[in-house]
Amino acid sequence: SAVSLNPTSVVGGNTSQGTATLTAAAPAGGAVVTLSSSNTPAAVVPASITVAQGVTSATFTVTTTGVASATIVTITGASGGAQQTATLTINPPAMSSVSLSPSTVKGGNTSQGTVKLSGIAPAGGAIVTLSSNQTSVATVTGSVTVPAGFKTATFTITTKTVSQTTSVSISGTYLGVRKRATLTVTP
């Protein structure tokens, strides 16, 4: 028997499809393959799957959760005394984007920013560091936390009155990846 995964690497919160393959067609009544994960908080598999009579393989879904750092999980399939394993790498989310609504405001008004990750935040949340390249025109809090299990979080940008239209770069950084959005502040 063999166990394979596709894909072999996912961002936490996504799934991978597993396939258990027998060396010969399953007998009458099918063949039960017992499944297990070496790290059930990070990756969950069904307790078992049945390969139908006359066929050699069956598929199953590996469900993952958010992780703070790359996590390697071994998925094991056992049938008829034989065990086979496959390795799944679960990656933390990356900084995906920063968006602003509205992206143009009159000085003295606020805009709402949204940070988005490529996958769900891990337990404890994902702390995204915020910055403005012109704090004399627009300010943000130092950071915003994307809650565990979520991909986005919002924050407020406070602007000051200006004498001329000014463009401000608002940045969000997570795990070394920085994304920017431009806020236009008008008189």
NORSULMO-V239854 format. One record per residue. RES is the residue in one letter. NEAR is the number of other ideal C-beta (glycine too) atoms within 12 Angstrom. Layout:
BEGIN
RES|NEAR / RES|NEAR
END
This chain:
BEGIN
S|31 / A|24 / V|39 / S|25 / L|36 / N|19 / P|20 / T|21 / S|23 / V|35 / V|30 / G|40 / G|29 / N|26 / T|24 / S|35 / Q|25 / G|41 / T|28 / A|44 / T|27 / L|31 / T|16 / A|17 / A|17 / A|26 / P|18 / A|9 / G|11 / G|22 / A|32 / V|24 / V|37 / T|27 / L|37 / S|28 / S|35 / S|22 / N|24 / T|19 / P|20 / A|33 / A|38 / V|25 / V|37 / P|23 / A|17 / S|20 / I|33 / T|24 / V|34 / A|21 / Q|17 / G|15 / V|20 / T|22 / S|29 / A|31 / T|26 / F|34 / T|24 / V|44 / T|27 / T|39 / T|31 / G|35 / V|33 / A|27 / S|17 / A|21 / T|29 / I|24 / V|35 / T|28 / I|44 / T|31 / G|39 / A|25 / S|31 / G|19 / G|9 / A|20 / Q|20 / Q|28 / T|25 / A|35 / T|26 / L|40 / T|28 / I|41 / N|31 / P|34 / P|39 / A|27 / M|33 / S|26 / S|25 / V|39 / S|25 / L|36 / S|19 / P|20 / S|23 / T|23 / V|33 / K|19 / G|27 / G|16 / N|22 / T|23 / S|35 / Q|25 / G|41 / T|29 / V|45 / K|29 / L|41 / S|27 / G|34 / I|33 / A|37 / P|35 / A|20 / G|15 / G|25 / A|41 / I|26 / V|42 / T|27 / L|38 / S|29 / S|35 / N|21 / Q|24 / T|20 / S|17 / V|31 / A|39 / T|25 / V|36 / T|23 / G|17 / S|20 / V|35 / T|25 / V|39 / P|22 / A|25 / G|22 / F|25 / K|30 / T|30 / A|32 / T|26 / F|35 / T|24 / I|42 / T|27 / T|35 / K|23 / T|18 / V|23 / S|12 / Q|12 / T|18 / T|27 / S|24 / V|35 / S|28 / I|45 / S|33 / G|42 / T|25 / Y|35 / L|28 / G|11 / V|23 / R|23 / K|30 / R|24 / A|35 / T|27 / L|40 / T|28 / V|36 / T|23 / P|18
END
